[in-house]
Amino acid sequence: MSTIDKPIIRPLVRADREQWEALWREYLDFYQSTLNQDVFERTFTRLSEENYEAMFGYVAEHEGKLVGIANCINHDHGWSLEQVTYLQDLYVSPAARKMGVGQALIEAVYDYADRNNKANVYWTTQSANHTARKLYDRVGVLTDFIKYCR
């Protein structure tokens, strides 16, 4: 794929099921995570359902094949009257990297947030994910916050 041949960025739809799952599995493999098949089913249904406002997804399509995904969650925030958008998962297939696909997906999420009156867009990544962080440093602002989980 050349930079002239940019992919189409569009909302996730039901017909994307198989290709979306393959990309999400690659993403999860990168983070050494596995999920139950029920989670795949429920997550895809929510991300691709047109009227489900809590979650949405975007894909990057090139020549009929998906090459990237962005899985997002809208939620209330205690410091804002408007909801915020959490870009939970961003993944670009290895063959499509360094061609602007990740940035195009992030910009689509920014556009969505602007059109839908969201206070902001945020995401997390592993501190050692230096490749992705080069992009994130260009399109976002690194915060001082550290994430804790249980």
N, C-alpha and C positions, 0 to 999 in steps of 0.2 A: 504494500500500500504506500503510495507516494503522498507527500504533503498536499499535492494538488487534488488528490483523490480523497478528500476528507470524508469521514463517515457521517451519516445522518444521525443526529441526536433526537430521540423521540421518547414519548412515554412507553413504558412496558405494557404489553398487551398479552392476552391469554395465549395467542399463537406462539409466543416467545418461550413457552414453558421449558421445553427441552434444552434449548441453547442457554437460557438464563441459568438453569440448574447446573449445567456443565461449567459455566463461568463461576458461579457462586461456589461450587465445589473446589475449583482451582484456588479461589480466594481463601476458602477455609483451610485448604491444604497448606497454603503459604503460612497461615497462622497456627498450623498444627492443631486444628480443631475439627471435631466431627459432630454432626447433628443427626438426630432421629429423622426419619423420612416424614413423619408427621409435621415436624417443624418446617421442612421444605414446602410441604403442601400448604400449610396455613400461611406461611410468610409470602409465598408466591401469590396466593389468592388475595391477600390483603394488598400487596404491592401493585397488583395488576387490576384491581377492582376500581373502576372509574369513580365511583361515589364513596369510596372509603377514605375519608379525609385524614385519618391518623397516620396512614402510610402511603407512600407512592414510590414508584421506581422509574428510572430512565435507563435507556440502553443506547449504545453506539452501534450502528449497523453499517456494514460495508459489504457491498456486492451480495446482499441477501444473507449475510452471516453476522451474528452478534460478535463484537470484539471488545465490548466494555459494558459494565453495569454500575448503576448508582442506586442503592437501596436507602430510602429516607423515612424518617419518622417525624411527624409534627407533634409537638406537645406544649402544654401550658408551662409557664415559667413564673416563678414567684417575684421576679424583679422587673417584669414587663407586663403590660396589659395585653400585648399581642403574643401569640404562640411563637415558638422558635422551631427551627428545622434542624434535626440531627441527621447528618449524612453518615449513616452507620457503616455502610460498606461501599467502597469504591474499588473497582478492579478493572484492569485492562489486560487483555490477553498478551502474552509476550511478543507475538508477531506484530502487534499494533502499538507497541510502546515507543516513546520518544517521537510521536507524530501528532501530539496535541490532543489525543483522545481523552486523557484524564482531565486536562484543563477544560475541554469542551463540556464534559459531563458536569464538572463543578460549576461552570458558568451557567449551564441549564438549570441546575439546582438554585443558584443565585437568582436567576430570572424568575423561576417559580416563586421563590420567597418574596421577591419584590412585587410580583403580580398578585400574590395572595396575602399581603400585609403581614408577613412574618417579621419578627423583631431582628432576627439574625439567623445565620447558618453556622453550625459548628461541626467538628469531627475530631476523632482521636486517631492516633497511630502509635505503633511501637517506636520507642526512642531510637532503636537501631535500624529502622526502615529508612535509611539515608536516601535511597533513590526516590521514594515517594516524597520525602521531606523537602527535596529540592523543588519539586512542584509546589508543595504546600507553602513553602517560604515565599514563593512568587505570588500566589493567589490569595493567601490568608495571612493572619497575624498569629504568631506563636504566643500563647498565654503562659502565665506562671503557674497555672493549676496542674496538679498531679492527680491522677485518677486512682481511687481505692475501690476495691471490690471485696465481696465476701461470698 
